[in-house]
Amino acid sequence: MNDTTYRNWDALARLLHARGLINQASLTATRLTGGQSNPTFLVSSGAHRYVLRMKPAGHIQPKAHAIDREFRVMSALQGSNVPVPAVYLYSEDLSVVGSPFYLMEYLDGRVMVDQSLPGMQSAERSAIYAEMNRVMAALHRIDVQAVRLADYSPVGNYLARQIAGWTRQSRATGALESSAMQALMSWLPRNIPAVEETRLVHGDFRLDNLVFHPSESRVIGVLDWELSALGDPLVDFAYHCLSWHIPSSLWRGIADLDFAGLGIPSEQTYLQWYAEANGSAGLEHWDFYIAYNLFRLAAIMFGIAERARQGNAAAADAVETGRKARPTADLGWHYAMRYEAIRNRKAHALS
């Protein structure tokens, strides 16, 4: 069904025709479903298919929905070891579709959500996980100078800035009702590891932001670069690995699954794969990175719960998601205390 919210598709058709991207000045646009915060459409004209991503209409926060940055980073990564869709144009001309937008390649492949990968054989699951790991390791090896992204975002104190930002956001929601959130707000900034690399990070690297080849265990495109930045690669990698720490009953987790039976690597094996590609520096602080990312996830959930209370949550399951905020924060505090206990034992052994 064609979308009727954005009505000036004729102007887009004329623009794409003038750029030689379609053969005739007519097209159809169909809204794509999913969790994207930016409206996303499949644009079709004859044999040509593209994906259009645009800022939402109306008032938005100044740094939110930064599709110009998405376009920039995907442009920079063309031809690299990190597969991304081809990008064709970026426009801030509001007379076209009413909002800034960019146009990228439509990837004909598989997008999977359930990390248990139902219906697959063990060998297939193992290959999918190995490929996810390979692509993320490749992302964290990108030379930002070589791809002209050295000024892509502020450099340094990445974790401190992230913690401060999520703390500010949490104070504006019901997060303060959680003793674990209050404890994490105080504990995290005081325990940031001294080793902090700066690399290009995705910010939301998970299974359903990857497009796999229709029949091969190969990523053909990494999507949704809205949260990308120059930051700490282990923070990025730990976010990707949260599912090993979260039960399936709580939030897209695999912690309660039979890894060996399914062919899914244990987290230790997954970490080893990454270390073989990128080194193990900083991995001794793994529990801190897990605690931080659970804090961040809980902050997001508390925000969703707040919007649900106000009656303006976009997702139909917002109330249920909000209920998961408190146990997620509790889990984050568990890992914070585990990190502290291990660190204290090491310090005692050296004394």
Phi, psi and omega in degrees: 000133180288144180281140182249359182288319181255109196265344189267050180293337178298321179295321177295317179301318179296319180295314182293325177294317179296328178276359180076019182270340173224159187271346179216153186277055175210149181201169170238147180231127183238127180294130177269137180275167179141188185266013185295140176276344177257128178306133187228134187229145167272121181253123184235139174207109185061231180275355184271135175226132179225168172244130178250130176240135185223159173290148175296153177287160175088187183285130176225162179297147187306319185261003182277156174056048187280074182290338175296325179287322175302314180298318182295314184291322178291326175298317183294329186270001178301130178082001180273184176280000176256109184289128177224156176296150171295145178242143191244322179197152173233137182219137173253013180284106185291347180283352183276294180234011174091355181205156171303146183207165168222161183241132179224171180297140170274123181261120180271092183204199183253132170245119184249143183250314185282114184286356171280349177050062182300145177087357181260159172277160182306316182296324178294316180299314180300320180293322178297315180294320178297323180289320175302314181297317180300315183293319180293320177298320178296320178302316184283357174259359181299132175277103186293333175293315184295327181261011174062044176240017183297337179252022187295328179200168177304147183247137177097150179055035184302310182295317180300318180291320179295314180298316180298319181294316180289331176293316178301315181295320182296324181294341180270000180239195179276014184297332181291348175288346181263121178295327179294319178297317178299318180295318180294321178302325180276319188284317187302308183296339181274353187231021180297128179301145182288335180273118180218108176279162174237117179222170171289125179238151183277317178092341181208042185282106179213168187308314187279005169257015177242141173252121179263152173308146183304329184229349182254157177274062185224129177285128177253353178190134172260128186249174170058070183266018187301327183260011181293153184193179168265109187209195184278118183296330181287332172296316179296315182292321180295323175301315179299329184268004182304329186298335177289345184251354185244126177292153182299335180287343183264301184195098173045034184264166177232012187300333184260013183269162175272091185301310183299317181295326182272343185085015177269131180294149170293162178298324180299317177295318181296319176296321179296318177303314181296317181296325178295331180271323190235002182089164186253009182302128177092347184292343176293347178259021189305317182297329175296314182296324177294315179301316179299314184291329173291323174300314179298315180296319178297320178300318178297316181294320177297324176296319177296318179298320180296318178294325177295320178296325181278351178082016181235028175284138183283322186277143181293333182261025185300319181297315180295319177299317179301325180294340182274353184297312185297311178296331176292318176296318178301319179295320177300317179294325176302314181288329175298315181290327177294318178300316181294320180295317179295318180296321179293321178296320178295318180296321180293321181294331181275346184277000000 
